[in-house]
């Protein structure tokens, strides 16, 4: 890390390695297609999500045609939650992924099929961490609607993905769904993920990603730039936030690059799976 | 991949074991006697399997010489090449360790994720890792099948007294040794069979059984590689499977009934072979006989026609 900051200060572009590193960081200073200072990015992102918090879920449904539910199901399926696990869902403000994990662990059908130790069920802890308190409030509200307001297993924590307040080697699983592109320094978030995971713990990231299929790509671009901001205007009353959203997707590293970033953070068996031709990708890694 | 072909091409059992080792390198080092590790070191194919292990794991002393050389080459080249290979091997090793520890829990918990999670806790790894195994329970079963095959190969190579037996007795003995390895898991074996029969897993389990059958025939001393090869292996595969299933419901003392069943089936197979041989000869004889009479008939017809038409020569 120190070496990278030195190279940036010197502005050296002699070695390919250095310019590769510099291009990794270029995302950090982008706010959609605008260039902003790093300090400003988190504030701007904060504003976006404060504005959209209340209609976040509805907009997700409308934009993805309900598909986002399937994507999250797939994510949780891949995770294979088990009773007694300590799980951290980062940027999971409204609790979509956390609720699914909770259901997966506590479902009666699963408990009937497998021999689940009731005591270990008690130990299950699902932490939902989000930088934005408005999003967390929406999540807590939804928990209350499900009757999980006072449930000990779900813990709502306000925190920053780049500086988590959890101990080293404390989590069995870490998920981040549609959150990592909003982080200012992706490498820091990945490093934090690596830190808090136990040995054998899994990192899973669900994120909008790059489409390469020729004609489909054009259709997707058309949909993203022409339709979504107007939907944002219509439903959430906020066109700029959704313009930011689609732009940030384009600026995010493509699948292979992101996979290499994950591997650089120290994870093993780094893989990714494209859903809907690359519109969404699930990256996974294991800490060993 | 099959032993006979591999032996012909590379003139040693080392290649076969090297490709197998690539899948579960770390574990082999704990089970294999010194014979195998030296075989691995000397074979050329083994080179790929060595470098990831040489990098950071401390393995048994036989390989230490090779380790030193491979680590010196790895520091010479850029770190990226080895980095990309080392992580894969580490995960494979971890997986092998977890699966090996899980086998202890199988008689109690079955071939399930619970057993694997218990195994992972034994090894000191978070149970989350089980979520990353492809086709979870199948991974455990396949690991067990591989391990049994490896054990069988070890036993064969460390010297079984096979020379004094006729082929059918040799086959029976080898299959018996292999099936006895499954005895500790007998209570849960039907579950393992159903997992192997699942459409997603059929391909791998078929391949493992094919390797097993090939190994047995090879040990018995069959080096044939023509059409007969397939017939022999198919028949032996059938014998093995039926005996395996018979064993599931056998309550007799020390599974005596199973071994009697096995001997009968092997005898049938050999009788079948003899019967097919006899049938072939019989068909040849008939063919010859019929051919002669047809030929005689044709000659007669020709002569008559030539006489009738006035003796022009043919």
Interface residues (C-beta under 8 A of the other chain):
Chain A: X78 X79 X80 X82 X85 X114 X115 X172 X173 X197 X198 X199 X200 X201 X202 X263 X268 X269 X270 X284 X286 X288
Chain B: X87 X88 X90 X91 X94 X109 X112 X113 X114 X117 X120 X124 X125 X126 X127 X128 X129 X130 X131 X132 X136
